Every structure is written in structure tokens, then in C-alpha cells.
């Protein structure tokens, strides 16, 4: 007997349906196909196995001894295949999805839309991995990430969510005490609050009307948390380059004031990143589509 391949499992399940239905026509009606198609698939199975499973006649069909033995072994296959299909293509999106993103983006942009996501997809459960460092999606088995920039790994897919530029901000209290700078030289004399991932030496590379401008602060703090940098600027500890979208409420409330707004960083792209376009589970696809449609940075 030939070794049966995985591709023949469906044909085995169809054979079981024929036996239990009593005819090719009855099985075809249950499966929503034609009698000739069912007969052809059973014939293909017989050819692979090298044995006759069913004796055909114009009035009825009968199961051969070999067919009876194979039926007993394969009778659970239809339910097994249905269960597998239910996992791969569930009617209701369900299961766990792991999402990683920075703390500030999570608190200020993701948190406000989570309630609606839960209402739309009550059976999807989220594992939120908040980290200001980039985690390896493949090694950590993470489904989706929100990041700044495009991935270098060709195995990852990136969908654009938002474009933004860093701008210099300070609190009203800090400017009242230290004065408002109006030149590069004056900027360099102020205390700066810098993001370690963007600059390990405190230097701020900005542009003004497409011309490069490098600021070398004399006095600067370094921090690896964007959220903490934002808070220190709000608290009046110094100047800082912040993304306006992440401090929108503070700007509207007057807690932050732009300083020399003509100076900005090069454009930064927020992207939604995930490992593959192929065979994306429904639960992951639902989260991806929801985050793109929710426009969380608007």
C-alpha cells in the first residue's frame, strides 16, 4: 500500500462521508458539491492507496472489506478537519495577540482606543509588552509592534501610521526663569533633556528650511524613557525635543511652549510592524486593521 500524504486526508474524510451518507449523491448534497466530483475524489484516494474501497453499481454501493477497515480508522477525520478549520478560520475572532510599543505611545494613544477594540472583539485578548527598547518580534514571538521608522529585516512588514517631526519645547516656568532662546548659541547654553536612544552625547541634529543645524548643549540630562523626558520638560527642568503628537494635550493646555519652532528633526514615520503578510491569523489581522482604521495618532 502506498504511503498516504497529508493532501489525501480530505479525500479520506470525504470517503467517510460517503459511507455514512449511504451514497455519493447524498454525500455531495451535504458537502455542497456534485456527485461526479465526490466519486472522482474517492477514486483518487483508491488509486493512492492501491485498494478498492467501494464497489459501485447503478443501484447501490457496497463497502469492500479493506474499505471497512479504513473507514473504522478514518471515521473521526471529518470532525478533526472541521476542528482544524475552526482554528484557522474561526467565525468569531478569538485568542491572544501580543503587541509591543513604547510606554508613552501606549498610555497616550493606545489606551484611549482599547475599550472600543474590546467591544468589537470581545474574544481577543491582548498581551501588551511596553518597552522603550526595540524587542525582537521573531525571537520574542510578538505578533505586532508600533515603532518609529521602517524595519531593516525583510521578513517584517511595515504599514505607515503617521508622520511627525521632533520640535523643541519648554515649560512656561522654565522660560520665565531662564529666558527664551532665539539663536543656536543661546540654545546651547540652556539645560537640555535628551533621549538616550536619539543621542548618546546630547547632540541634537535638526533642520531649518532644509538646512542642517547641530546643537551641542553644554549641560544636558540623558534618559532612555520618552515618557520621562516629556515629564521632565513639563516640570520645567530644561529644553527638550519632543514629538508634538505625544504631547498634544500638554500643548493645548499651555503646559508646553514651542521654542524656535522653525527648527525640527527630519521626518519620522510611525509604523505598524508584523512578521508576515502570509497566513496572518484572524485575531492578529483584526488588531492590525483596527489600529490602522482607528488613526490613533490623529
N, C-alpha and C positions, 0 to 999 in steps of 0.2 A: 504493500500500500504506500502511496506517495505521502510525503510529509505535508500536512495542510498548512497553508500560510495564514497570516492574520487577515489578509484580504478576503479569505473564504469564510470567515466567521459569520459574516452577514448572510451568506448563502446557506450556511448551516442553520441559522435562525429561521430563514425562510422555509427550509425543509421541515423544521419543527412545526411551523405554522400550517404547512400543507397537511401534515399528518393529523394535527389536532383539528383542523377545519374539515377534513374529510375529502377535499378536492382542491384542484388548482384554482378553479373558479372562485370557490369560497374564500380561499386564502388571498386571491387577487383583490376581492372586494374589501377585505379587512385592511389590506395594505395600500389600497387606492391605486392599483396598477392593473395591467392586463394579464389575462390567463396565459397568453403566449410568453410574456416576459417572465412570469413565475416559472413556467415549465423550462424555459431556457436557462434560468439561473440554477435550478435543481440539476439539469443536465450537465451544466458546467461543473457543479460540485461532484457529480458522479464521475466525470472524466478525471478530475483531480485526484479523487480517492481511488479510482480504479475498480469500483464496485457498483452494481446496480442497487439503488435504494428503493425505487418504486417501480412496480410492474404496472404499465399503463394499458388501459383498454378503452373502448369507446364509451362504456357504461360506468366503469368504476376504476379505482386504482387500489392496489394492494401493496403492502409494505413487505419487502424481502426480509429474510432473517437478518442479513447484515444491516439493512435499514432499521430494523427494530433495535438492534444493539446500539447503533449510532444515535438513534432517537433518544434512548434512555440516557446516554451520556450528554446529549446536547440539549435536552428539553428545558434547561434553565437559561439557555443563551438569550432568547428574546428579552427576558426581564433584565439580564445583565447588560445587554446592549442598550436597553431603554434607560437604565440607571446611569450608564456611562454618558449617554446623550444628554441626560438631565444635568449632569455635572458640567459638560462642555457648553451646553446651550440651555441654561435654566430659563424657565418662563419668567421668574422673578429674580432680579439681580441679588445675589447674596454672597456672603463670605467676607474675609478680611482683606483690606488693601493697606499697604504700607506707604506712607507719604513722608518725605523729608523736606525740610525747609528751614530758613533762618528764624530765630526767635522773634525778631521784630516783624517780619512778614506774617508769621503765624498769628501773632497777637493782634496786629492792626488790620490785616487784610483777609486772612483765612477765617479767623474766629467769627466775624460777623456773618459769614455765609454758611456756617456749619449747620445751623438749625434748619434752614431750608433744604439743605442736602439730606439731612436725616428724615425730613418729611417726605421727600421724593423717593428716597431709597432706604426704607426702614430696616432692611435686612442686610445692608452693607455696613460692616464695622471697620473703623479706621484705626490704624496704628500710626500715631504721629511721632516722628523722630525729629525733634527740634535740635539743630546743631548748626553753629555758625561756621563750622569747617565742612568741607565737602566730603560726604561719605561715598564710598564705592557702591554704586547701585547693585552691581552684579554680586560682589563678594558679600554684601550685607543683605542680599535678597530683598531689595527695596523696589517697589512697583513704580513709583512716580516721585519726581523731585521738582521743586520750584527753585530756579537758580538764576544768577546773573551771568550772561554770556552763553556761548554755544559749547557743547561738549566736544572734546578732542577725539573721543572714542567713536569710531564709525559704527559701532554696534548700538549706539544710543540715538534715539530720535529726539529732536527738539522742536517744539512748537512755540512761536513767538506770542508772548502775552502782553508786553508793554515795553515802551522805550522811555528812558529817563536820563537826566544828567545830574551829577553832583553839583551843588551850589553851596556857597559859603553862607553860614548862618551864625547868629549870636543872639543871646537874650537881651531884652531891653536894659536889664540891670547891668549886665557886663558892659554894654556900650556906654551907659550913663557913667559908669565908674572909670572905664579905660579909654573912652573916646572911640569914635567911628573912623576906621582907616579908609583912606581914599587912594593910596598908592601901594605898589608892591612892597616898597621898602617899609612902609608903615605896617602892612600885613605881617611881615616877617618879625616885627618886634612884639607882636601880641602872643599870648599863650595860645597854643593850638591843642585841640583834642583830636587825635588821629586814629584811624582804624588800621590795626596792625596788618591785616590781610591786604590792604591797599598800599601801604607804605611802611616798610620796616624802619626807615630812617627819618620819618616825619616829613619828607619832601612831598609837596603837592604839585603834581603836573596838571595844569589846567590850560584852557584855551580861551582866547578873546578875539572874536571876529576871525576865527580860523588861524590865529597866530598862537604859537606855543608860549606858555608862561610857566616858569618854575618858581615855586615859593619854597624858601628854605627857612623854616621857623627856627628861631634861636631857642625858644622854650616850648616844649611840647610833651603832652602825655600820649601814651600808646595804650590801646585797648583792643582786644580781639572780639568784642561783642558790639555789633552795630547798635543794639538797643541801649547799651550802657553809654556809648558815645553820644547818642541822641539825648539821653537824660542829663549827662554832664553839661552839654551845651545849653539845654533848657535851664539847668540850675545855675548858669552864669559862671562856669569855670573857665570858659575861653571860647575861641572860634572853632568851628568845625565844618567840614564838607559833608553835607547830608543830602540824601535823595528827597526832593520835595514831596514825592508821593507817600513817603513813610512818615512824614511829619505834617501832613495836611491839616489835621485838626489843630495842632500847636500854632501853625502859621495863621490859620483863620482866627484863633483866639488871641493872637498878638503876643504869644509866648516866645516866638522866634521871629527874627527880622533878617531878611537877606542883606548880605554885606557885599558890595561891589558885584551885583548880580550879572554884570557883563562877563565875569569870569566863571566858567563852568568846566566840567570834565568833558571828555569825549562821550558820545552817546553810549549808554549801557542798555543792553537788551535783557529783559526778564523772559525766561523761557520755561516751558513745562517739558520736562525730560523724562523719558521712559525707555526701557531696554529694547523694544522691538515693535515694528508695525504688524508683524505676523502673529497670529494666534493670541491676540491680546484678550484675556478673559473678560467676560461681560462686565463683571464688577469693576475692573480697572478702567475699561472703556467708559463706563458711566461716570466715574470720577473725573477722568480726563475731559470728557465733553462738558461736564457740569462746570469745572473750573474755567474752561475757555469761554463758555457762554455767560458765566456769572460776571466776567470782567472785573475781577476783584481789585484791580489797580485803578479803576475809573473813579 
